[in-house]
Amino acid sequence: VISLAFLSFPFNTVMDPSVLDARTVVYCGACGMPPEYCEYGPDFETHCLRWLKQHHPKLYRDLSPKKDDDDDDQAKPERPSEPWTIEERLTKFYEKYQPDKLDSVPGLLEKYAGKEDKLFQALTKKYGPEPEDPFYAEDEEEEDDGEDEAEVTEGMKGLSTSEKKKRRGAQAKKAEGKVDTRVIIQKITRNRKKATTVVVGMDTVPGVKLKDASKTFSKRFAGSSSVKDGKGHKEIIIQGDHMEEVAEMIVDKFNVAAESVYLDVDGEFVPYGKK
C-alpha cells in the first residue's frame, strides 16, 4: 500500500532555508562529549581544555573556568592611602562600643579640640582598645618597610649579645648573672605622613610577652599596636610618634635598665640613659 499523504503537501510552498541548513556538531577530541558537557567529566581540565585550546579557541575561552574577581577583592581589600582622621577614629570607636551615641561625636571633637589624646586615653580606659586602623593593619611588606627592617637589623648586629667585654672583680660576676637585654626604639614615617614607633627587642626582656606588651602600649597611647615579624626578630608597631614616651615606659613599667634601651636618632643608636 502506497501512502498518498504527500499529496496533501502543497508543492508551491517555499521552505525556510534555515530548516535545511546543515549544522556541524563539535565533539571533544579528548572525551568524545559535546564541549558543553566536558566539565562534568574527570578529564576536563587535564585533557579537554587543552584540546579545545588547540582546535577551538573560542569555545576554550567560553568554557574555561573564570576566577571570581569580586571574591578576591573581598578577601584582600585595598589598603587605604592615609590613616583615619581624629573624627574617623572617634566615629569607629563609638560604632564599636556605643553606636547609640554616634550623634555626640561632633560635640566631643569640639569640646576636646587640641586634647584628643586625653580623650582617647579616657575612652580606652573605660571601654577598651581602639578599633584597628586598616592603614596600620598587617599587610604585604612594602619596599620601604624592608629598608627600615634592614636598618634595625643592622643596628641589632652592632648590639649583638655575643659580644662580651671582659670585666673584672665583683662587677663581672654580677653582670654574668643578668640577662642581656637590648631594646631599640625607632620612628618610621610612611609616605612622609603619619609616623609609627617601632620597638625591637622586647622579647629579650625577662618575663615579658610581646602580645601583652603591645596591649599595654595600645592602652597607654590610645592607638593601635601590633606585633609583627621582622627579619630575624619580632617587633611591636605603635601608631604615632612616641619614642621618648615608649623609652620612659619601658624603663619604668617593664623595669629595663635605661642603658639597655636605645633610641634611633638620625641613624645612630643612642642609649636612653645617656641622652
KACORVEN-V645964 format. One record per residue. SS is DSSP state (@ for helix, = for strand, . for the rest). PHI is phi in whole degrees, 0 to 359 (999 if undefined). PSI is psi in whole degrees, 0 to 359 (NA if undefined). Layout:
ss=[SS,SS]
phi=[PHI,PHI]
psi=[PSI,PSI]
//
This chain:
ss=[.,.,.,.,@,@,@,@,.,.,.,.,.,.,.,.,@,@,@,@,.,.,.,.,.,.,.,.,.,.,.,.,.,.,@,@,@,@,.,.,.,.,.,@,@,@,@,@,@,@,@,@,@,@,@,.,@,@,@,@,@,@,@,.,.,.,.,.,@,@,@,@,@,@,@,.,.,.,.,.,.,.,.,.,.,@,@,@,@,@,@,@,@,@,@,@,@,.,@,@,@,@,@,@,@,@,@,@,@,@,@,.,.,.,.,@,@,@,@,@,@,@,@,@,@,@,.,.,.,.,.,.,.,.,.,.,.,.,.,.,.,.,@,@,@,@,@,@,@,@,@,@,@,@,@,@,@,@,.,.,.,.,.,.,.,.,.,.,@,@,@,@,@,@,@,@,.,.,.,.,.,.,=,=,=,=,=,=,=,.,.,.,.,.,=,=,=,=,=,=,.,@,@,@,.,.,.,.,.,@,@,@,@,@,@,@,@,@,@,@,@,.,.,.,=,=,=,=,=,.,.,.,.,=,=,=,=,=,=,.,.,.,@,@,@,@,@,@,@,@,@,@,@,.,.,.,.,@,@,@,=,=,=,=,=,.,.,=,=,=,=,@,@,@,.]
phi=[999,259,286,256,295,294,290,282,279,294,287,266,284,268,282,290,303,294,290,266,293,281,246,263,262,271,240,296,286,267,244,85,264,302,306,295,254,300,297,273,265,282,252,301,281,277,235,297,298,296,293,297,298,280,256,220,305,294,297,299,295,288,259,294,300,251,283,276,298,296,294,297,295,289,291,233,295,292,283,296,281,222,288,298,283,301,296,293,299,292,297,297,297,288,297,279,254,223,298,282,245,298,293,275,300,302,295,294,298,289,291,254,301,85,234,298,298,295,299,291,296,293,293,292,293,276,254,141,293,292,298,286,288,300,294,259,295,293,217,298,294,268,297,298,297,298,294,295,296,297,295,295,300,298,296,293,297,293,246,302,289,282,278,247,271,287,232,237,74,294,296,293,295,294,291,296,278,271,280,285,257,221,236,246,242,222,259,235,252,269,52,58,239,292,264,231,253,252,244,242,106,295,286,269,276,300,77,252,261,300,295,293,296,298,296,296,296,299,291,294,255,50,205,285,211,214,261,231,271,265,271,84,203,260,220,252,257,245,291,101,264,225,304,296,294,295,299,297,293,297,290,280,274,261,57,261,299,301,289,263,251,241,254,275,250,54,89,252,269,254,300,298,286,240,294]
psi=[128,124,136,22,330,341,339,348,122,124,344,8,134,121,147,121,328,335,330,354,138,136,134,122,126,132,138,130,350,316,348,0,158,142,330,340,359,324,343,354,169,345,20,305,328,328,312,313,322,318,317,320,324,321,332,76,323,314,324,315,323,327,351,140,136,137,142,98,328,320,321,319,323,324,324,80,150,140,132,153,340,152,169,147,172,319,319,321,314,321,314,324,313,329,328,316,323,67,336,355,23,332,342,355,310,320,321,320,320,321,322,28,125,352,33,325,318,323,312,326,318,320,316,328,325,316,321,182,156,154,146,129,123,341,329,1,152,128,188,137,135,167,320,321,321,320,320,317,321,321,317,319,318,320,322,328,321,342,30,138,346,343,107,127,143,130,156,161,201,329,325,317,321,321,326,334,350,150,132,101,133,122,128,133,130,143,131,129,121,126,33,29,236,141,156,152,125,127,121,135,4,339,352,356,122,134,8,129,135,319,320,319,320,318,323,317,320,316,320,319,9,48,178,148,135,157,131,159,121,197,95,9,165,147,152,125,121,133,128,169,104,35,306,316,321,317,315,320,320,320,314,314,321,4,44,135,138,328,347,1,126,138,136,100,105,41,354,137,107,127,136,326,351,25,NA]
//
